[in-house]
Amino acid sequence: MTNDTYALTLADIDCVLPAEYDILQPGDPGNENRSALRAVRHEAAAQTHYFYSAKEYFTFVTSIIPRNRLLAEESGTRYIQLSATYDSDPYFHASVTHTVAALSRSSVTLHRLKSDETSVRFALSQVEIAALVDSYQTYREECDTRTPASEFDPFTDIPGEIA
C-alpha cells in the first residue's frame, strides 16, 4: 500500500478544455498579459481569458465543459444528474452538492448528495410523479397565457379591503 498523493497539473486541466478554446503561449502576439498563469482564447467569441491561479483556471474550465446528464444505467434504472453546485465557506470547507434522479418503470427517486453530509433521498410514487408533471405543465401553460393585467397579487389586492 502506498500513500502517493496525486496533484492536478495545468496540463491535466488543459486536456479537458473544449476544442474551441486555444491556449496562448506567453510569446503569442494575442497574449496581451504575459504575467498570467494561463491565457485562453475563444476565437468564435473573440474573447481571451486570463487566469492567475490554477484554481481560477480549473473553475473556468469545469464551468464550460459540456455535461452529459446521463450518469449510468443499471438494472433497469437510469441515473441522470439534475444539477451540481459548488459551495465554499471561508470559515469552513468547500463542498459539492449533486442532485440525481434515479428513473425506473415504477418510480423516480431523487438523491441530493452533499460531499460533507449524509445524502438525502426520497421516492416519488407514480401518482406523485403524475401530479408533479401535471401541475408543472398546468402552471407553465397558465404562465404562458396569463396577461399582466389579470394577475392577482395576494399581498396588495386583498378582497374587501378599504382603499
N, C-alpha and C positions, 0 to 999 in steps of 0.2 A: 504494500500500500504506500502510495506517495502522497505528499501534501503539496503538490505543484499548484501554483497559483497562475492562472492564465490572465494576461492583460489584453484588453482590446486595443488594437493599434489603429492609426489613421488608415492604413491600407485595408484593414478589415472593414472599416466603415465605408471606404471608397468602393468596395466590392458590391454593396447593396444600393449605391447611388444609382437612380434611374438613368438609362442611356441618354436621355435628352439633356443631361447636365454634363458639362465638361469641367474638369479640374484644371485650373490655371496655375502654371508653374510660376515661381517668383520672377523669372525673367521674361515672362509673357507680356507683350505690349498691352494686352487687355487687362492685365492685373495692375490696377491703379494703387493698390495698397499692399506693398511688398512685405510689410511687417505682420500681416495677418498669417495665422497658422495655416489656414486653408482658404482658397478663393475658388468659388464655383460659379460657372456661368450657364445660364439657360438661354440659348440663342433665340428660340422662338419668342420668348417673352422679353428678350433684350434686357435681362436683369443679371447682375453679378452680385453674389452674396459673399460676404467676408466673415470669417469666424476666427475668434481669438483664443478659444479653448476647445479641447476635444469634446467636452460635454455639450457645448453650444453647437458644434458641428453634428454630433450624434443626435441631439434633439431635432435639429433641422432635417436630417436625413430620414429619421424614423417618422417624421410628420409628413413627408412627401412620397414615401414608397407606397406603391399600390397595395391594397389589402384585399385578400380573398377571405370572405366571411365564412366559408366552409372550413371547419376545423377538422372534422373526422366523420366517418360514417361506420358505425359498428353495431352489429347485431340488430339491424333494422331501425336504428336510431341515428338521426342526423344531428350533428352538433354544429351550430353556427354561432359566430361571435356577433353580438348585437352592438357592443361598444367596448372601448378600452380607454381608461383615463389614468393620467399620472398625477399624483398628489405629492406635494412636498411641503413640509413644515420646517422652518429654520430651527426650531427647538426640538424637533423630533427626528424622524427619518422618512425617507421617501417611500411611497407605496404605489402599487399599480392595482387598479380595480378593473376586472373584466366582468361583463355581463354576457352570459352564454345561454342559448336556448337549446334544449335537447328535444327534438321533434320526433315523435313516434306516431303510430297509427291511432293510439288511444289517448295520448295526452301531449301537452307541452310542459316541460319542466324548465323553469328559469333558475339559473345559478348566478349568484353575484359573489365573486371570489375576490377577496382583497388580500394582497400579499402579506399583510401583517395581522390578519384576523381570521377567525373561523369563517368558512363560507356560509352563505345564506342561500337556501334553495327552497322553492315551493313549486307545487304542481298545479296546473290548471286542468280541470276536467273538460271533457268535450262540450258540456253545457256552458261552462265558464268561458271557454275559447270562443264558442259561437256568440255568446253575449258580448264578449270583448270586441270581436270583429264587427258584429252588427252595430254595436254602439259607436264604435270608432267611425265606421262608414257613414252612419247617420249623421254623426257630428260633422264629418268632413263635407257631406252634402249640404247640411244646413249652413255651414260656414261659407260655402261657395255661392249659395242662393240668397243669403241674408244681405239686406241693404243697411247701411249705417243708420238711416232714419228709423228703421223698425227695431233696432236693438233696444233692449230694456236694461238699464243699469240699476241693479238692486240696491246700490249704495246711495244713489241720488234720486231715483224715480220710485218713491215709496207711495203706493196707492193710499188715498185718504189723507195724505199729509197736507197741511195748510201751507200754501206758498207764502 
